[in-house]
Amino acid sequence: MNRTLEWKVNLELSEDGGTTRAEAVLDTGSDKLTGHGVARCNPTDVDIPAIGDELAASRAMKDVAGQLMREADREMEAVGAGAPKGPLGKPYAWTDVSR
């Protein structure tokens, strides 16, 4: 089966008083998943807003990724695939063939 899909991610960031908040929304066309992330600047650290943006955004997208993985796991179990048994390697990562 060949098919092409386009899923859209909207990421909104806001900063207030050293706290950056992010909301990531994944729109698959048939479903929407929303993730949240927060980053706080330690008062003793140099305030570099880009770092707060990156941390909060990555945490929000990690939240969405976890929700997406849990949904895939539920759907696999529903069709009898179930969770894998035994020790796992890198279950959700690309392998590095250059090593």
C-alpha positions in Angstrom: 0.0 0.0 0.0 1.4 3.4 -1.0 0.0 6.5 0.7 1.1 10.0 1.7 -0.1 11.9 4.7 0.5 15.3 6.1 0.2 15.9 9.8 0.6 19.4 11.1 2.1 20.5 14.4 1.3 24.0 15.8 3.6 25.1 18.6 2.8 28.1 20.7 5.3 29.6 23.2 4.8 32.2 25.9 7.2 33.6 28.5 6.4 35.4 31.7 8.9 36.2 34.5 11.5 33.6 33.6 9.0 30.8 32.9 8.4 29.7 29.4 5.3 27.6 28.5 4.8 25.7 25.3 1.7 24.0 23.8 2.1 21.7 20.9 -0.9 20.5 19.0 -0.6 17.6 16.5 -3.4 17.6 14.0 -3.6 14.3 12.0 -6.7 15.3 10.1 -8.8 12.8 12.1 -7.5 13.5 15.6 -5.7 16.2 17.6 -3.2 15.6 20.4 -2.1 18.4 22.7 1.1 18.4 24.7 2.5 20.9 27.3 6.0 21.8 28.4 7.4 24.3 30.8 10.9 25.7 31.4 12.0 27.9 34.2 15.1 30.0 34.3 17.1 29.6 37.5 17.5 33.1 39.1 21.2 32.6 39.3 21.5 31.7 35.6 21.9 34.1 32.6 18.5 34.7 31.1 18.7 33.4 27.5 15.1 33.2 26.2 16.0 30.9 23.3 17.1 28.2 25.7 13.7 28.4 27.6 11.9 28.2 24.2 13.9 25.1 23.2 13.4 23.3 26.5 9.6 24.1 26.8 9.0 23.2 23.1 10.9 19.9 23.3 9.0 19.0 26.5 5.7 19.8 24.8 6.6 17.7 21.7 7.8 14.9 24.0 4.4 14.9 25.7 2.7 14.6 22.3 5.1 11.8 21.2 4.2 9.9 24.4 0.5 10.3 23.8 1.0 9.1 20.2 3.0 6.1 21.2 0.4 5.1 23.9 -2.4 5.4 21.2 -0.4 3.2 18.8 0.2 0.6 21.6 -3.5 0.5 22.4 -4.4 0.1 18.7 -1.8 -2.7 18.2 -3.1 -4.5 21.3 -6.7 -4.1 19.9 -5.7 -6.1 16.8 -3.8 -8.7 18.8 -0.3 -7.4 18.4 0.2 -6.7 22.1 3.2 -5.3 23.8 6.5 -7.0 23.1 7.8 -9.4 25.7 11.3 -9.6 27.1 14.2 -7.1 27.1 14.0 -4.3 24.6 16.8 -2.5 22.8 16.1 0.9 21.4 12.3 0.4 20.8 11.4 3.7 19.1 14.7 5.0 17.6 16.4 4.9 14.3 19.4 2.6 14.3 22.8 4.2 13.7 24.3 2.2 10.8 27.5 4.3 10.8 28.9 2.7 14.0 
